[in-house]
Amino acid sequence: MKRILVYFLPLLVLFLLNSLGLPNYLAILYLIFYLPYILMMTFDLDYYDFWEKMLLTVIAYFFVIVPIFYYLFCFFKIELLFNNIFLFIVFLNIFLFLVGIRNKLIFTINLNNIDWYFCFFYIFYILLHRIFFYYYRFIPEWDSYGYLIKIESTISIGVLSSSYRELFNPSLVLLSVLSKIEPYKILSFWMIFLQSSLLILVKLMAEKLQLNSFRKIMAYLLVFSFPVLNMEIDMVRPQNLFIIALPIVFYLVYKDHKLPNILNWGIILLVSLVGINYHEFFFFIFLLFVLY
């Protein structure tokens, strides 16, 4: 019963919220975090702890869920309607449910050991970028608007088609259609939200290196110390996914060095091969895989 609730109760909530006809930000959280986490639980990836899995949800969404969605809807010319995408998510959950039916459900977080530094800097990071957007209510750079036009055109036409850097637009189309949130609104916070994964990386490394309070604060402040990086992430371009994925890849290399497991290099290979369909920069990750 618990397993059924974990896999299918969120789907019921999404369906009920959609029936109200309101924008559904929970659908975005579901697609980027909850469903990828369910995927990792299904395949019993106990090698990674809770926060490592939260970090890898970004990888699971962009490099597993989006390619399946794109090639399925593109090949069969399935119309981009909420009902069709919802059915796709339902069948994906049914598949994961059947595959992982014998695996343990591990869905706990230790509330007795909260990292208050992480909580503070995470909230500060989000608020900082929202302040930028409050005073400058536009998405920076023309590139972002170019992709926005393509995404809105795809949703209007109602069918996915193959294109240059073919996975980037579908990753946003999926979020927009399922959540019923306008693409512009998603683009205004999407990359900022994803780049906050850097703070999870700092948290993990601080714990592994057993940093004291002062060094931990300095480590978190490093995230804010690169103006170009913080300005770049406000833009919405395929290469920004490379900026987000690269630190995660380096963390997997570090983890494999400390505790070798073929899973790490399997994920790195997946990111490098699928990532080329987002941007050519991902070829450098493939070189890392080949040369390491």
ZAMARGU-4260 file (C-alpha; in steps of 0.2 Angstrom, whole numbers, plus 5000, padded with zeros to 4 digits):
<rodrens>
0) 5000/5000/5000 | 5014/5012/5004 | 5022/5009/4988 | 5006/5012/4978 | 5004/5029/4987
5) 5022/5034/4984 | 5021/5031/4965 | 5003/5036/4962 | 4996/5048/4975 | 5006/5063/4967
10) 4999/5059/4950 | 4981/5060/4958 | 4986/5077/4965 | 4992/5083/4949 | 4977/5078/4940
15) 4965/5086/4953 | 4975/5102/4952 | 4974/5102/4933 | 4955/5100/4933 | 4955/5116/4943
20) 4963/5125/4928 | 4976/5134/4938 | 4995/5135/4935 | 5003/5121/4944 | 5021/5124/4951
25) 5020/5107/4960 | 5020/5099/4943 | 5038/5106/4940 | 5044/5100/4956 | 5037/5083/4953
30) 5045/5082/4936 | 5062/5088/4941 | 5064/5081/4958 | 5051/5068/4963 | 5049/5058/4948
35) 5068/5057/4945 | 5070/5052/4964 | 5057/5038/4961 | 5067/5032/4946 | 5083/5030/4957
40) 5073/5021/4971 | 5066/5009/4958 | 5083/5004/4953 | 5089/5003/4971 | 5104/5015/4970
45) 5109/5014/4988 | 5126/5018/4984 | 5121/5036/4984 | 5114/5045/5000 | 5098/5056/5000
50) 5107/5072/4995 | 5117/5064/4982 | 5101/5057/4975 | 5094/5075/4976 | 5109/5081/4966
55) 5106/5067/4953 | 5088/5071/4950 | 5094/5085/4938 | 5103/5072/4928 | 5089/5060/4929
60) 5076/5073/4922 | 5087/5080/4908 | 5096/5064/4903 | 5083/5050/4905 | 5066/5057/4906
65) 5067/5071/4893 | 5075/5059/4880 | 5062/5046/4883 | 5048/5059/4881 | 5056/5067/4866
70) 5059/5052/4855 | 5042/5044/4860 | 5032/5059/4856 | 5042/5064/4841 | 5043/5046/4833
75) 5024/5043/4835 | 5019/5061/4832 | 5009/5062/4848 | 5000/5078/4851 | 5007/5089/4865
80) 4991/5089/4876 | 4990/5088/4895 | 4981/5071/4894 | 4994/5063/4883 | 5008/5069/4893
85) 4999/5064/4909 | 4997/5047/4902 | 5015/5046/4897 | 5019/5050/4916 | 5007/5037/4922
90) 5014/5023/4911 | 5031/5028/4916 | 5026/5026/4934 | 5018/5009/4931 | 5034/5003/4923
95) 5045/5009/4937 | 5032/5002/4950 | 5033/4985/4942 | 5052/4985/4939 | 5056/4990/4957
100) 5042/4981/4966 | 5055/4970/4976 | 5066/4984/4981 | 5065/4994/4997 | 5057/5011/4998
105) 5070/5023/5006 | 5062/5040/5007 | 5068/5047/5023 | 5078/5062/5028 | 5086/5065/5045
110) 5078/5080/5053 | 5089/5079/5068 | 5105/5084/5059 | 5099/5100/5048 | 5113/5110/5040
115) 5107/5127/5044 | 5121/5135/5034 | 5114/5126/5019 | 5096/5132/5022 | 5102/5150/5025
120) 5113/5151/5009 | 5100/5141/4998 | 5086/5154/5003 | 5098/5168/5001 | 5103/5162/4983
125) 5085/5161/4978 | 5081/5178/4985 | 5096/5186/4977 | 5091/5181/4960 | 5073/5185/4963
130) 5079/5203/4968 | 5088/5204/4951 | 5073/5199/4942 | 5062/5212/4952 | 5073/5226/4946
135) 5076/5219/4929 | 5059/5211/4924 | 5066/5203/4908 | 5076/5187/4904 | 5094/5193/4899
140) 5100/5191/4881 | 5092/5188/4865 | 5096/5169/4864 | 5083/5166/4878 | 5070/5175/4868
145) 5074/5165/4853 | 5072/5149/4862 | 5056/5155/4870 | 5049/5159/4853 | 5053/5141/4847
150) 5045/5133/4863 | 5029/5143/4861 | 5028/5139/4843 | 5031/5120/4847 | 5017/5121/4860
155) 5005/5130/4848 | 5009/5118/4833 | 5006/5104/4846 | 5019/5091/4839 | 5037/5089/4842
160) 5049/5088/4828 | 5068/5085/4826 | 5079/5100/4827 | 5096/5107/4831 | 5100/5104/4849
165) 5084/5094/4849 | 5082/5090/4868 | 5083/5107/4875 | 5066/5114/4869 | 5057/5098/4874
170) 5064/5099/4891 | 5054/5115/4893 | 5039/5110/4883 | 5036/5095/4895 | 5037/5107/4910
175) 5025/5120/4902 | 5012/5108/4896 | 5011/5098/4911 | 5011/5113/4923 | 5000/5124/4912
180) 5013/5138/4916 | 5018/5150/4902 | 5035/5146/4895 | 5041/5164/4899 | 5037/5162/4918
185) 5047/5145/4918 | 5062/5153/4909 | 5062/5167/4922 | 5067/5156/4936 | 5071/5139/4929
190) 5090/5139/4927 | 5092/5149/4943 | 5083/5135/4952 | 5093/5121/4944 | 5110/5130/4947
195) 5106/5130/4966 | 5112/5112/4964 | 5129/5120/4967 | 5124/5123/4985 | 5120/5104/4987
200) 5138/5100/4980 | 5145/5112/4993 | 5135/5104/5007 | 5141/5086/5001 | 5160/5091/5000
205) 5159/5101/5016 | 5153/5085/5025 | 5166/5074/5017 | 5180/5085/5021 | 5173/5089/5038
210) 5175/5107/5037 | 5173/5118/5052 | 5160/5132/5053 | 5171/5146/5046 | 5177/5135/5031
215) 5160/5129/5028 | 5153/5147/5026 | 5168/5152/5015 | 5164/5137/5004 | 5146/5142/5002
220) 5151/5160/4998 | 5162/5153/4984 | 5145/5150/4975 | 5142/5169/4975 | 5160/5174/4971
225) 5159/5172/4952 | 5149/5186/4945 | 5150/5180/4927 | 5143/5163/4933 | 5129/5171/4942
230) 5124/5182/4928 | 5126/5168/4915 | 5114/5157/4924 | 5100/5170/4923 | 5100/5167/4904
235) 5092/5152/4897 | 5103/5143/4884 | 5108/5125/4881 | 5126/5128/4887 | 5119/5132/4904
240) 5115/5114/4906 | 5133/5110/4903 | 5138/5123/4917 | 5125/5114/4929 | 5131/5096/4924
245) 5150/5099/4924 | 5152/5101/4943 | 5140/5086/4946 | 5152/5076/4934 | 5167/5081/4944
250) 5159/5076/4960 | 5155/5059/4953 | 5174/5057/4948 | 5179/5062/4966 | 5166/5050/4973
255) 5173/5036/4962 | 5191/5040/4967 | 5186/5038/4986 | 5173/5023/4984 | 5174/5016/4966
260) 5158/5010/4958 | 5154/5008/4940 | 5138/5018/4942 | 5148/5034/4943 | 5156/5031/4926
265) 5139/5024/4919 | 5131/5041/4923 | 5145/5051/4916 | 5144/5041/4900 | 5125/5044/4899
270) 5128/5063/4902 | 5141/5064/4889 | 5132/5055/4875 | 5114/5062/4878 | 5121/5079/4882
275) 5128/5081/4865 | 5110/5083/4860 | 5109/5098/4871 | 5125/5106/4867 | 5142/5102/4859
280) 5151/5106/4875 | 5146/5090/4882 | 5159/5082/4871 | 5172/5087/4883 | 5164/5076/4896
285) 5165/5062/4884 | 5183/5066/4882 | 5185/5065/4901 | 5176/5048/4901 | 5188/5042/4888
290) 5205/5049/4895 | 5202/5046/4914
</rodrens>
